[in-house]
């Protein structure tokens, strides 16, 4: 009779894939926030880079999104570690 408490390996592999993809999204968002926070803005709070007009405050919003994504990655890493110990 097979062990009923054994979790399949594909579940850990799937969680690892989701964690890696989320980490890539978090890294990209962190980089984008860093770039936007360093731009020089004019008196109206705008920066035109030749293609897009960036508004002041967008960097802070992206930084908050990046923090949330990194928290998700951390939670997934803890979950993967917990599954690996079982």
C-alpha positions as CSV (number, residue, x, y, z in Angstrom):
1,X,0.0,0.0,0.0
2,X,1.5,3.4,-1.0
3,X,2.2,6.0,1.6
4,X,-0.8,8.3,1.6
5,X,1.1,11.2,3.1
6,X,3.7,11.3,0.4
7,X,3.4,14.4,-1.9
8,X,4.3,14.0,-5.5
9,X,7.5,15.5,-6.7
10,X,5.7,17.4,-9.5
11,X,4.1,19.6,-6.8
12,X,7.5,20.8,-5.5
13,X,8.8,21.3,-9.1
14,X,5.7,23.3,-9.9
15,X,6.1,25.5,-6.8
16,X,9.7,26.0,-7.6
17,X,8.9,27.1,-11.2
18,X,6.2,29.6,-9.9
19,X,8.8,30.9,-7.3
20,X,11.4,31.4,-10.0
21,X,9.0,33.2,-12.3
22,X,7.7,35.4,-9.5
23,X,11.3,36.2,-8.5
24,X,12.0,37.3,-12.1
25,X,9.0,39.5,-12.0
26,X,10.0,40.9,-8.7
27,X,13.6,41.6,-9.9
28,X,12.3,43.4,-13.0
29,X,9.8,45.5,-11.0
30,X,12.6,46.3,-8.5
31,X,14.9,47.5,-11.3
32,X,12.1,49.5,-12.9
33,X,11.2,51.2,-9.6
34,X,14.9,52.0,-9.0
35,X,15.2,53.6,-12.5
36,X,12.0,55.6,-12.0
37,X,13.1,56.8,-8.6
38,X,16.3,58.2,-10.0
39,X,14.8,60.2,-12.9
40,X,14.9,64.0,-12.8
41,X,11.4,65.4,-12.7
42,X,10.3,68.9,-13.6
43,X,8.1,71.3,-11.6
44,X,4.9,69.5,-12.7
45,X,6.3,66.2,-11.5
46,X,6.9,64.8,-15.0
47,X,9.8,63.3,-16.8
48,X,9.8,62.7,-20.6
49,X,12.4,60.1,-21.7
50,X,11.7,60.5,-25.4
51,X,9.0,57.8,-25.6
52,X,6.9,57.9,-22.4
53,X,6.0,60.6,-19.9
54,X,6.7,59.3,-16.4
55,X,4.9,60.8,-13.4
56,X,6.5,61.4,-10.1
57,X,5.2,58.8,-7.6
58,X,5.2,55.9,-10.0
59,X,8.5,54.7,-8.6
60,X,7.1,54.5,-5.1
61,X,4.1,52.5,-6.3
62,X,6.3,50.1,-8.2
63,X,8.6,49.7,-5.2
64,X,5.5,48.7,-3.2
65,X,4.5,46.2,-5.8
66,X,8.1,44.8,-5.8
67,X,8.0,44.4,-2.0
68,X,4.8,42.5,-2.3
69,X,6.3,40.2,-5.0
70,X,9.4,39.5,-2.9
71,X,7.1,38.6,0.0
72,X,5.3,36.1,-2.3
73,X,8.7,34.7,-3.3
74,X,9.7,34.3,0.3
75,X,6.4,32.6,1.2
76,X,6.9,30.2,-1.7
77,X,10.4,29.5,-0.7
78,X,9.3,28.6,2.8
79,X,6.5,26.4,1.5
80,X,9.0,24.6,-0.8
81,X,11.3,24.1,2.2
82,X,8.5,22.7,4.2
83,X,7.5,20.3,1.5
84,X,11.1,19.2,1.0
85,X,11.3,18.3,4.8
86,X,8.2,16.1,4.6
